Amino acid sequence: MLDPENFAHDNNVRKVAAEINERVAAGIIPRIHAIILNAGYEEFEKQTWTEDGLDTTFATNYLGHWLLTVLLLQSMDREIGRVLWISSWSHNPHDPCNSWNGSFKEAKYNTIFNSGSIDAIAKGNWSLSKDDKTGWAAGYRRYGASKLCCVTTISELQRRLDQDSILKNISVLGIDPGLVNTGIVRRSGSWFLRVLLWQFLLPAVAAILVYFFPNGPLRPARKSASDIITAALKGGPSPLSARPKGLYLNGSELGARNPEAKDPAKGAMLWRDTLRYTQLEDRETCLENWR
């Protein structure tokens, strides 16, 4: 198990990927059937940056995951391999769940990719915590921005894989597991949120609601875990198939993406800037159309 906060640094990602690639090449472990990109980091009252000056949320939830994926493509099963991005409704300001919590009510936050580059997001200048009085909304928006990067990569990476003479059968998917009792709120200073609500009330309510709304906002961990494993490894039921390319799921059903994530121009912009931040080199990936 990798510590997502330490794993976010490029050198750590490269080291882990190199070790895995060496073991696969030597036949010590089999080729990778699925990469599940699940490291999650969300900030509340405080905002932090990596030693490279990047927003920690962005580096952990997106940049490290992207780099790990392109480095490990050489070790993936080229017939049934899948890349699964764990997402969140926070990536879409227009999702009804975000309307309920009011985090994106200001018009300036309705569009996340709005400057022709991801620099403001990457460097943590978009939705600064010091400008927020709620103690949580700024960090939640940055979390959503990092997840938008993930969801946008689904289409962009799938397009590049489809054009690859060797990797064309690999699938890229995303899934929103719903609101689940995990450690994502551990940085909150609120005892009520971190302990009473998250550890006791949420699991109890989710265990009841899942019987009436299987893909509703609240879900027990067993339901979300089952959906993730199914998306990563199985060929059904619908909307999954043997090669479920470019899908975005909400639990066990099709989900709705932020329209920005489906914009080819924004996907190309994100890819270009990601290359700049990771400083990927030709020898590091076997993806033919990586530039």
Secondary structure by P-SEA (a helix, b strand, c coil): cccccccccaaaaaaaaaaaaaaaaaccccccccccccbbbbbccbbbbcccccccccccccaaaaaaaaaacccccccbbbbbbbcccccccccaaaaaacccccccccccccccccccccccccccccccccccaaaaaaaaaaaaaaaaaaaaaaaaaaacccccccccccccccccccccccccccccccccccccaaaaaaacccccccccccccaaaaaaaaaaaacccccccccccccbbbbccccccccccccccaaaaaaaaaaaaaaaccccccccccccc
